[in-house]
C-alpha cells in the first residue's frame, strides 16, 4: 500500500516508531479482553492482530485494499453501520480509528449492539493535548480528536463502566516526537493566518502525505531502536500521555 497519514502501512525508516506505538496499543489492549471473538475496527493492514491471540478476530475496514491478504476473516464496512448480528462479539478493539470518523458518536451504539451482554470494548486514540493543537486539527485524516475527559464523555453513555488509561513513551521516543513537533511548528509558522483551513481536505491530505513521507525517510538510526517496550500503560497525568485508552465494560442500549 502507498504510505499515507491515514493508516500505518510500513515500519521502515522513520515510520518505525509510530508502527511500534500501534503494536504496543494492541498488546496493552489485549490485557483487558476476555475470551471469545474480537471485532477489530479500523483494522487497516492488520499488522498486530496476532497479539490478540488466542482469540479469533475479525478485521473491519472501509478500504478493501488494506484488508487484502490477511490470514483471518475480514469485512469491508463502515464502523458506523456494522454488518453483524446483535451480540456477535465478546470484545471490540478500535486502535487509532475513531478519530477518522466524521461522527464517532454513531460508532458507539453499533459497538454496544454487537457486543455480548458482558462484553468489553477498547478504544485507542491520540491524545489531542500531546499531538495536536488545542484549537485546530492539523492531521487532515482526523475529523475529531479527544482529550481524556472528552473520550470518557463519548463512551460513558454506552457502558456501565468506563476507565481511561494513558499510553506513555520512553525518553528516547519522546525525543523523536519533540523533534518532529518542532519541524511541524516551523512549517505552520509559514502560514500565520491559517489559510490552510480553506484548502480542501483532499488537497491537504496529499500535501500531508508528501510531507510525512519526506520527513520520515530521513536516515535516523534512533528510529530503528524503538520497540513496543518503549511504551507503558498507566493511569494518572493523562494530559501528558501519547494515546488515550478507554476501556468500556457492560454495554448499554444493545439492540
Steps between C-alpha positions, in 0.01 A plus 500: 500500500617859447624686806239745625406666825173307508634168631822328601632299205877464550760478775786610278723794585345779698160330495613237749429699821136555404468138389631379836264734685209337321635154580526597867137616495384154389720330759358711781143477370519120517534505877147638538329245277331183611481183291288491192497660154631853454386760248800707385358832377701712259738206472703631207765255382460289814861531612435416867186292535711194586566666837133436582546122461383243591175687441357490149476846344302652216655803333279782376614788285340724242788433259507157334860550389615535862328175597628296206712197581439479874488149642172551682144594421471859377198708408485824302261723692443837660535472878188714534292229327640162596368200303491263797214365712441622852724352771745352249827579681647468845723805444554791266835671443540828312863612482562844350175494302211690661675831435471421127119497513307825444247415771647246746187526715339271241771238555424441868140375459619255236780377726263436790249335268745235380646436846391218726325613824824478701718612209784748503622765259838671479541829312850635438536850359768772498494746787426834339681682782823329395488467123263769384422868548240598756299699246575324171517148360818486293478142377268515193401136551354576843146628534504525878765474772459438872645577838435257785179664620358523149571134427341393826195715425467335159505150649321544834137497376560165332669297775432429864865568577767695312864530605748717309871422497797664334770354277829669589826495306859453605741796505660391174162479327395837641818655361399393150147636554638834621720534193212420268282751681764771456507429127123530491511827693745646250274394215187649657678828566508552125120533511432737792152585372414128486384527141553122487152465647353614167683231303279200409555196720611281207773748407615528861519123522725477195727772635506333841599167343786660309628682807469191719681277251783747451554561872496131598733385224787667682771252589472519879632185671317597820167424335598137442565443871141569610305190607166437676693500828543877457133546592331464838132501591400667826244721671556859605645812336304425186557847358859390432441159345543420132183300448181461698365151564134483603375165629123455504332216690133407509348628173180698528227555246557182302260432216 
